[in-house]
Amino acid sequence: MNKFSRIGFILTAAGSAVGLGNIWRFPYITGEYGGGAFILVYLLAILFIGLTVFLAEAVIGQNGQADVSTSFVTLSKTKNKNWKYAGFMVATGLIILSFYSVVLGWILDYMIKSFVFLPTEAKIAGENFENLISNDISSLLLYHTIIAGTVVFIVLKGIKEGIEKINLILMPLLGLILFGLLIYAFTLDSFSQAVSFMFSPDFSKIDSNALLAALGQAFFTLSLGVGTILTYSASLPKNANIVKSSFIVASVDTMIALVAGLIIFTFLFTAGAKSAAGPGLVFISLPVIFSSWGILGNIIAVSFFLALVFAGITSAVSMIEPSLRFFIERFKISRVKATILCGTTFYILGIIALLSMSKSFGEVLTFFGKNAFDIMDFASSSIMMPIAAIMICIFLGYFVEKKTLEEKFTKHTSYTIFSIWYFLIRYIVPVAIIILFLNKLGAI
């Protein structure tokens, strides 16, 4: 198995973390919960919850140097083979990738159309988006096939020549596009308004829902609970400074989310639009704003959607890798066969997801009041990911020798940092995730 270089791991793990959640979900949630106060809570959640679980996955992977199941068994105190069932989390990535590819198809469609057409009214923009997901099955199938084919092509090349190389290219390009958009946003009068909105806390906006939203965003933005960080860390040398690398990845992920927020809120405030535009912000609100800027609006729209495509591709590639390594090492099959198996699985599930949102097939593919797309989303993000994260915390907190973990950490950081992390992993983080989990299930 090829190994990552240190910079390759950082960019690849950052590519996994940086996705649609940073550039699409983070701004609209921040807008819904009033800006600055939410961001402060979010940053605390990243530091004490997200980074804690990120480090936990990284430690398991780097010590195990194998697929998810084998790494758990190897690191457990008694080498208990029942920990092999932790491998269930690799299926989560495939499920997410199935509908994630569909959403990337929507973005690809918007990027292409933005060269020549942008809607001038919110009503038209809404109708266009509704028509795309409900009626234009042939285009969505084409885009889904392009995205799936791109992901499969990249992972077939392997760790060094495929995943690391594409992140070494796309992550700097993503940063360059966002930097260019940020510079343009800085020239607009509303930039100072966006800064004030994002960094001047109004704690009257914070309630239990906002706290849970911040915790959920912090948790899911770092690609936790799907085996990605664990699998990538298994391709690091055992002496690599996993603590420092994890801090860098979390910092890059957070910085890109904040930059995306500044850009988007500047654009919204320039047009006099509301900050709480909701999930339709990217597909309805922003295209209308861009249309009022003439040719410049087309250029900015294409650049913005291209940045989303780049962010989405780096995340999509990361979601399939844990299942590939699982099949390669557990069942001793070639990377080509594993890629064909996993690629076919998520491609077919993706077709079911996109058809379930169409008028022609929606009724047939709706179960218990949810279409297949929403079921995949709910099952992966609200059930499978939290369960996996809780299991990771319990595993490291109670089924792994503390001395083993202490030795790993104190090679690269102080005993105080290790003690704080260990306390969080045993007592605080599992409780926080359980609260989030129960809330999403509607139990509290």
Summary of the structure (lengths in Angstrom):
residues: 444
radius of gyration: 21.3
end to end distance: 44.8
largest distance: 65.9
contacts: 1650
relative contact order: 0.20
helix: 79%
strand: 1%
